Amino acid sequence: MLMQRIKLLSSLMILLLFSGTVLAQGLVRGVVQDNNTNETLIGATVLIKGTTVGVTTNLDGSFLLIAPEGDHTILFHYVGYKEVKRDVSVKDGSTYNLGTILMESSSIGLNEVSVFASMAVDRETPVAVSTISSQTIEENLGSQEFPEVMNYSPSVYATKSGGGYGDARINVRGFDQRNVAVMINGIPVNDMENGWVYWSNWAGLGDATRTIQIQRGLGASKLAINSVGGTINIVTKTTDANKGGSLMFAATEYGRFKSMLSLSTGKLKTGTAVTFVGSRTFGKGYIDATWADAWSYFLSVSQEIGKSHQLVLTVVGAPQQHGQRDGYYMLDSAMYETYGAKYTRNWGWRGGELLNERVNYYHKPQIAMNWYWNINEKAFLATSGYISFGNGGGSGPLGIGKYLKTEGGDGYYMKYEPPQNASGQYDWDLMADLNAQDMFYINDGDTTLYPGGESKHIIRNSVNNHFWTGILSTLKYEFTKSLKLTAGIDARNYVGEHYREVRDLVGGDYWVDRRFGETTVGDKIAYWNDGIVTYGGLFAQMEFTSGNFAAFLGGTISNTWTKRKDYYNYFDGIVTEDYAKDNPNVSETLSNFGWNVKGGANFNINEKNNVFINAGAYSRVPFFRFHFLNYQNDVNPDLQNEKIYAAEIGYGFIAKNFRLNINGYYTIWDDISQLTSFYTEDDTRVNAFISDLKETHLGVELDAQYTITRWVNIGGLLSIGDWRYANDPVADLYDDQTHELIGQGTLYLKDLKVPDQPQTQLGLNANFRIAKRIDLGAQYLYYANLYAQYTLEDRKDPNDRAQAWKLPSYGVVNARAAWRFQLGGLDSQLQINAYNLFNTVALAEAEDKVIKDDDGNVTEHTFKKGYWIWGRNWNFALKINF
């Protein structure tokens, strides 16, 4: 017993002696920030060179490193930044404060392009903002649509819509993407005629994106853009200063494949640097017949010219074609129960080959030349000249709008759909037979022959080509360290060419068009017009910073000129395409003035707490389609600017391991323009134009993040909105045939909820590093108070004040796992993403159905048709860096 005690005592003494040696150590502390914006860098790696001893920075950018006694080199690493080194001599029991470690971006021209993009700075710019890093994009995008990576942000709702490649859409604070400004490197990309963003035109953009910043509300952009609901700033990777590249291969379990190559020369001795990112995507879609055949490319070439000038050429594009499931083909309950959520009926087999009637095809390269000039220590000028030329469109049905019979007596109505088979798909072989034979229209004993060879149903293309040029020039001038001016010009010219053409005669020999007569594949039909939009604007903003206080006041003035050319509607009888092209009917040129003014202030109460406030007013020229009535050159006499008024207040808290942001907002959108149509009881088509619709959007938003340990962090978000129509607008009614004003009608919308985005959203996320090279992550998003879409013209009954049908609330979990390893001496990563991990069944979008009694009174609003979210699906990706 005594010997055992002696051995135990000896062991303790040896252990104590050994631990005393190990404890010869000190502490190294500091804060890591971006050298341009002074924003803290969260999660930067702080490592003792030649060892595995290291930590990551906290939510406030701080770090505390326990270092053994001796001389060391401390390395600082952060994705997208150049490595920083600091030498330190550590003595036992001492603490060394390295102060602020400023890290410089490894992307050449990133700070300069941020001038165009008006990026918000944390605890300085007084706006509500969510910033998504390239690492977050890489971890979560996978096979999702690009807008879906923004879903984990307050008051943001992105869905796959019909489910085709690139067919997603995004809403912010209850406003659809027509009223959310989308900019790539500070250049607006919303369509200049209708404000829409066609994400298929930018497929593959996620491969080249460095940062996404979602500024909710009027935002910090200095341009007069569509930022009613918010601004989405997409900043690409510009040109990498470091030499290297990567290869990525990915696949989904449903049969879509992607490969991606990234190359960078680094900065050469000549001052030149080149970065290229290219990808190829092809294969099946999750939804029936939504195949994809797509490429994408991104090229950035930077050249320094002396010490004061830099040129950066950026080229981005994504030629693609893909099968679609159009909104017309939403699923009703019977379709869903019979065929399932993946079903789409707008396809079938023809001659043994798959034929989808809905195909989108487009290529829209954007080329920008940026010139950066450091004039002197106080002045900096950034100028971008850009050009975009888009070619393509989408296919769809076109048929004779009459009930036709064959000689055998079989009858078909084929205006929008050919016959279907027992499986619910189009019977293209039967349609080809019908186009090749005689068919008859019988009305009150009169018979009209549609001979064999004349197609009764075809596939047409709706072509939307455009040519867009612009210049954006921004001057930054520093009067003092506290007072700065940003001012510039924004000029754009856009020509959109719109027509239909015959894509497939489906077994027939020709299609009869009312203007061009007998037409064949490639000939124009149905309509042909150009929309011409010219925009010129001036902007200026003063910024004041002093100690803990920052404020700005800015405004824009602009003018929009619009004109329309019609090559179709203004001829009598049949003409040739050449004659129509040479003799268009040209509208008068309309001129409309717009403006905005906004300001805000941020006050940092102390190192942990800050508050901000902003407000603004915006007089916006309505979209092009509201300038001319009846799809002709008839000028809208009631056109007036839309007015937007917004105010916001927010609070932020930041500590070592915890960060919180909360804000409230109130937006009034007044004198909204809407153009719609409906049929009267006597089957007369009437066009209705509204110019006094009003909406109010108010709500609160919260997001938080907590780092439990360096291996585990969690977060959450909450947004609660109250978005509704605020009045009963009056519509001017026009006869669709004569284009004459025939009266007015009231639409009873007051207090109806704005549809198509959940007004309540809850999110949770967690990231776990279970080993040095293995990490896991998960996101949970819950949506409630989502109202079905409804057409305004359905609300003509003053007694029908009931809300539209409300979709069932739902929640979905996405998860990921990543393993980093060495492959042939190269850093590599294998990642698996599981979307809708628990296979939740839910509706993401729906349309409202009105139920009436025998007397025509509305009794109920219920489900009409919709799109279900995708079931559980997987993406597997391997990335190799070199």
Secondary structure, 3 states (H helix, E strand, C coil): CHHHHHHHHHHHHHHHHHHHHHCCEEEEEEEEEECCCCCECCCCEEEECCCCCEEECCCCCEEEEEEECEEEEEEEECCCECCEEEEEEECCCCEEEEEEEEECECEECHHHHHHHHCCCCCCCCCCEEEEEEHHHHHHHCCCCCHHHHHCCCCCEEEECCCCCCCCCEEEECCECHHHEEEEECCEECCCCCCCCCCHHHHCCHHHHEEEEEEEECCCCCCCCCCCCCEEEEEEECCEECCEEEEEEEEEECCCEEEEEEEEEECCCCCCEEEEEEEEEEEECCCCCCCCEEEEEEEEEEEEEECCCEEEEEEEEECCEEEECCCHHHCECHHHHHHHCCCCCCCEEEECCEEEECCEEEEECCEEEEEEEEECCCCEEEEEEEEEEEEEEEEEEEEECCCEEEECCCCEEECCCCCCECCCCCEEHHHHHHHHCCCEEEEECCEEEEECCCECCEEEEEEEEEEEEEEEEEEEEEECCCCEEEEEEEEEEEEEEEEEEEEEECCCCCEEEECCCEEECCCCEEEEEEEEEEEEEEEEEEEEEEECCEEEEEEEEEEEEEEEEEECCCCCCCCCCHHHHHHCCEECCCEEEEEEEEEEEEEEECCCCEEEEEEEEEEEECCCHHHCEECCCCEECCCCCCEEEEEEEEEEEEECCCEEEEEEEEEEEEEEEEEEEEEECCCCCEEEEEEEEEEEEEEEEEEEEEEEEECCEEEEEEEEEEEEEECCCCEEEEEECCCCCEEEEEECCCCCCECCCCCCEEEEEEEEEEEECCEEEEEEEEEEECEECECCHHHCCCCCCCCCCCEECCEEEEEEEEEEEEEECCEEEEEEEEEECCCCCCCEEEEEEEEEECCCCCEEEEEEEEEEECCCCEEEEEEEEEC
